[in-house]
Amino acid sequence: MPADPPSFPPDPEAVRPRRLISRYGPLIRTFGFAGLTNLTNFFAVAVMLVAARVLGREDFGALAYAQSLAIVAMTLVSFGLDLLVTREVSRRKGLGSHYFYNHMIWVMVLWTAILAALAVGVMLFEPDPLLRWVILLTAAAWGLRVITLSAQVYFRAFDRFGRESAVALTGQTVYLVLCLVTLVLAPDLLPFVIVILAARSIGYAIALVSVGRTIGVSYRLDPRLVLQLQRMALPIGFSAALSAAYTQVDILILRSGLGFGLDEIGVYGAALKVYLALFMLPSTVTNVLLPRLSVSFADGDARRYRRLVWGGGALLFAVSLPMTAIGIVLSPWIMETVFGPEYASGTRVLQILFVAAMIWFQVFYARMLLVVIDRQRLMVWITLVGLAVRIGLVWGLSETWGIEGTAIAVVIAEAAMLASLWGYLALRRR
């Protein structure tokens, strides 16, 4: 018989890549799908870029003002339930269909109540009839967007990030096509916001059907569950509402407090759209890490928890540093070429906001860590203090240096928030 061929030990260099792929492959795929989901949000950014050029500074300023009001008001629709549901369902997946049914009913009730209250306020305090309709339609559309995102969190709890990406891509493509066609055929503010509302309604229907088919629907009304969840989510909800106000208060102060014109608000709003679009990057990391950090913390796996915490923070820093440098260099091109020559005066504003975005990445991440370790109440107080600081800085610096002073105020406020959050986390670790 022929002798057996000689056996050799496996080459460590050849084995290591396979081990790395088998170990980190699922996490890499999850990050890829989560990144694709957030990448679809750039469709909305693209729509706003085109809208800024087509509508002009004044109409775009009106739209930016309406969106700021809508974002602040309609954040109350989810009111903290999204993060809490992700955490709870990731720990007890068998209750996902029951949570989903009651969750969706509750957010629709909140959407209706908030929209009605906003309508009363707009009719009482907004003298411009056109702006009234723009605010109400924009608020309704943004509320449906919030509800759509609330439905999509169930994909994350079940690690179905691929399905979430498909739903997000479909809904955002509908939004992109309808809005761009409207801007070409009927380049006016009111038709544009009507189509936005229609597109968001379609996106919500797509998400609702897809999630229902993925995890099932219990169709059993459980008011006690909803109230219990909402009570648990109140700290997160208050913090989310304060955070929304924190990111949008600049435009509200410029318009309602300091009396800036809609054309100046249009310039600042254009730069702010780019700044807020950058938030999609840290949200990709937090969407992936929140369920894993939550499980590691609940299981007492301190080693894995620390590795995920520091890995996520390092990843965000590695992304934000070159992003800020490139953004500062490209700011003149973004404002003058992408938005249009009439927005060129906002170049320095955008450069300053790129610096603020690098700081906000870490703020966003630290806020998520407070949720993981069940310190939601502290997050409310830190955000409240940060909001007060930002209002004071924006009011004072904007009067002196205009919209550039507003951007400087944002940087200082972000740095104060970061110091407070990481200071607490560092002290708690000791």
N, C-alpha and C positions, 0 to 999 in steps of 0.2 A: 504493500500500500504506500502511496506517496506520503511523504511526511507533511504534517500540518505546516502551513506557512507560519513563519515567526510572527509573534504578536508584539506590538509596540504600545507603550502607554500613549493615551491621547495627547495631542499637542495642546498645552494649556492656552496658547494664543488662539487656537482654532475653536476651543470649547467655550472660551469666555464670551465671544460675541453671541453665540447661540443662547448661553445662559442669560445674558443681558436682555436679549430679545424676548425670551420666554418669560423673564421676570417682569420686565417693564413694558412689554408689548401692549397689554390691555390698557395700561395707563396712558401710553402714547396715543393709542387709537381714541381713547376718551378725550384727551386734550385736542386731538385733531377734529373730532366731531363738534366739541364745544366751541372750538375756534371758528369752525364753519358756521355754526349757529349765530355767533356774535358778528361774524363777517357779513351776514345778511343785513345787519343793521346799517351797514354802510349804504344800502340802497336808499334808506331814508335820508342819509347825509347827501347822497347824490341828488335826490329830489330837491333838497333845500338849496343846494348850490345852484341848480337851474332856476329855482324859484327866485332866488336873490337877483339873478341877472334879468329875468323876465319881468318880475313885478316892480323892480326898482327899490331904492332905499326906503322910501316912505311906506309903501305897502308892505315891504318885508319887515320894516320896523313894527307895523301893526300886527303882523303875523307873529313876530318874535314875542311881543308883549302878550298876545293872546295865548301863546304856547306856555309862557312862563306862568300865567295865572292857571292854565289848565293843569300843568304838571304839579303845581303846589296843591291844588284842590283835589285832583284825581288820585294822588298818591294815597289818600285816605281809603280808596276802594279796596286795595289789598290789605292795608293797615297791619302789616307785619306778618300776615298769614303765610306768605310765600316761603320765607326762610324757615318758619316753624314747621310747616307741612313737610318741607324737604327733610328736615331733621327727624321728624316723627315717623314719616312713612318709610324713610331709609332704615329705620330701626324695626318697624313693624309693617312689612309690606303687605301682609294679609288684609289690612284695613284700608288699603289704597283706594279701592272702588267706593267704599263707604265715605271716606273723607272727600273724594272728588265730587260726588253728587251734592253733598251738603255745602261744600266749599263754593261751588259754582253758583248755587242759589243765593248764598249769603252775599257774595260780591256783586251780583246783579241788583240785589236790594240796596246795597250801599251806593252803587253807581246811580241808581234812580234818585235816591234821596239827595245825594250831593249835587247832582245836576239840577234838581229842582231848587235847592237852596242857592246855587250859583246864579240861576236865572233870576231869582228875586233880587239878589244883590246887584247884578248887572243892570237890571231895569231901573233900579233906584239910583245908582251912582255913575253910570256911564251915559253921557249925553249923546254920543255919536251912534245913530241907529245902525249903521253898517258895522261898526266895531262891536256892537252888542252881538249881532249875529255871528260875526267871526269868532268871538270869544266862546259863545255857546256851542257852536258846531265844532270848534277845535277841542273844547273840553269833552264833548261827547265822544269824539274820535279818540282822544288820548285815554279816556276811561276804558274804552273797548280794547285799546292796546294793552293797558295794565291787566285787564281781565284775561286777555290772550296769554300774556306772560305767566299769569297765575296758573292757568291750565297746563302750560308747558313744564312747570316744575315737577309734575308727576313723572315725566320721562326721566328726569335726573335721579329721582328717588329709586327708580327701578333700573338705573344704569342703561337706559335706552337713549343714549345721546345721538345715535344715528337717526332714530325716528324723529327726535326733536329737530335735528338739522333739516330733515326733509320737510317737516311742517313749516319751520321758519322760512326756508327757502321758497316754498310755494306761496305762503302768505305775503312775504316781502316782494316777491316778483309781481304779484297782482297789484300791490301798492305802487311799485315802481312804474309799471306799464300804464295804469290808469292815470296816475298823476302827470307823467310826462306827456301823454296824449292830450290831457286837459290843458296843460301849459302851452302846447302848440296850437290847439284848436280854439281855446277860449282863455287867453292869457289875462285873466282878471282874478282878483283876490277871492270873491265870494264863490264862483264856480270851483275854484281850486280847493277851498276848505270843504265844500260839499262832497267832492270826489274823495278827499281824504277820509271823510266819515264812511263813505260807501266801501272804500278799500279795507278799512279797519274792520268793518262788519263782516266782510267776506273772510278775512284772516281769522277772526274769532270763530266763525262757523267751522272752518277747516280744522283748527286746533281742537275744538270741542269734540268733533266726530272722531278724530284720530286718537285722542287720548281715551275716549270711551271704548273704542275698539281694542286698544292696547291693554288696558288694565280692567276693563269692565265697569259697569255702573250699578250700584246697589238699588237705586230708586226707593230708598227708605229714608224718609225725612227724619232727622234727628236734631231738633233745636238744641237739646242739651249739649250735644257734641260741639255744635257751632259756637255756642256761648262759652263753653269751656276752653275751646281753642282760642277764641277771640280774647278772653281774659288773659290767657297765657301769652298771647301775642301783643298785648297792649304796649309793653315797653318797646318792642321792636317796631310796632306801628307808629308810636309817637316819634321814635328816633328816625324812621323813614320819612315821616312827614316833615320833621325838622331838617332832615338832610335835603329833601326836595326844596324846601324854602331856602336852605343854605346855598344851593347851587343856582337858584333862580332869583334870589332877592336883589341881585345887582340891577337887573332890568326893571323890576318893580319900583325900586328906589329912584332910578334915573327918570322913570316916567311919572310916577305918582307923587314921589317925595320932592324931587328936585326940579321937575318940570322940563326935562330935556325933550327936544323934539323927536318925532318918530324917525327922522332921517339919521340923527346921531345914534338912536337906539338901533336902527337898522345896521349901521356899521359895527357897533359893539355886538349886536346879536349874531352877525355873520362870524365874527371871531369866536364868539361863545359856542356856536354850533360845532366848530372844529374842535374846540376844547372838550366839549361834552362827548363828542364822538370818540375821543381817545379813551373814555371810560369803559368801552367795550373790551379793551385788552385786560384790565384787572378782573373784570367780571367773568372772563373765560377761566381764569385761574381759580377764582373763588367758587364758581359753579361746579368745578370738578373736585376741588379739595373739601368743600363743606361737608358732603356726606361722609367722606373718608376721615376727616378730622373729627367729626361728630362721633363716629363709631369707635375710633381709637380712644377718644377721651372717655366715652361711656364704658368701654371695656377695660380702662386702666392701663392701656398699652403705652406707657410713657415714652419708650424709645421710639416707637413708630410715630407717635404724636409729635415729638420734638423734631424728628427728621422731616416730617411734612411741613411743620411750621416754618422752619428755617429754609427749607427748599423752596417753598412758595414765595417767601419774602425775597430771597436771592434772585429767583426767576423774574419777579416784577422789577427789581432794580436793574437787572441785566437788560431788560426790554426798554425800560423808561429812559435810561441814560442816553443811548444813541438816538432814541426817538426825539428827545428834547433837543439834542444838538442839531439833528437834521431839520427838525421843525423850525428852529430859529433861523437857519440858513434859507429855508424855502418859504418863510412867511411872506416876504414881498411878492413872490410869484403867486402864492395862494390868494392873497387879497387883491392883487392888481389884475391877474390873468384869469384865475378861476372864478372869482366873484365878479370881477369887472373893475375898470378904472375908477369908478365912483366910490369904490370901497378901499382905495389905496391908503387913505388916512388911518386905517385900522391896522397897519402893518406892525407897529410897535406894540399895540394891544395884544395881537396874536403871539408875538414873541414872548411877552411877559406871561401869557397864559400857558404857553408850553412849559415854562419853568414851574408854574403852579401845578400842571398835570403830573409832572414827575413826583412831586410831593404827595399829590392826591392818591396816586397808586398805592402808596404805603398806608395812607389814612384809610382807604377803602378796605385793604387787607386786614388792618388791625381791628376795624369795626366788625368784620366777619369773625375774627377770633373771639371777640367778646360774646358773640352769639353762641359759638361752640362751647365755651366754658360757662354758659348760663349766667352771663353778667349783662343781660339786656338793659336792666334798669340804669346801670352806670353809663351805658352808651347814650341813653336819653339825656342825662345831665351833661355829659361831655359835648354832645351835639348842640344842646341848648346854649351852653357857654360859647361854643364856637360861632353859632349863629349871631349871638349878641355882639361878639367881637367883630364879625364881618360886617354887620349892619353899621356899627359905629365907624369902622374904617372906611367903608364905601361912602358913607355920608360925608365924612370929613375930607377924604382925599379927592373925591369926585368934584366937590365944589372948588378945589384948588387947581387940580390938573385934568379935569374932564374925564373922558372915558379911559385915558391912560392911568389916571389915578385910581379908577375903579379896578383895573387889572392888577395894579400894585397892591391894593387892599386884599385882593384874592390870594396873592402869594403869601402875604403876612398871616392871613387867617388860616391858610392851609398849614403853614409851619407851626402855628400855635396848636392846632388840632392834633398834628402828628406828635408833638412833644407830650401832650396830655395822654394820648392813647398808649404810646410805647412806654412812657414813664410808668403808667399803671401796670402794664404787663410785665415790665422789668421788676418792679417792686413786688408784684404778686409771686413771681418765680422765686424770689428770695425767701 
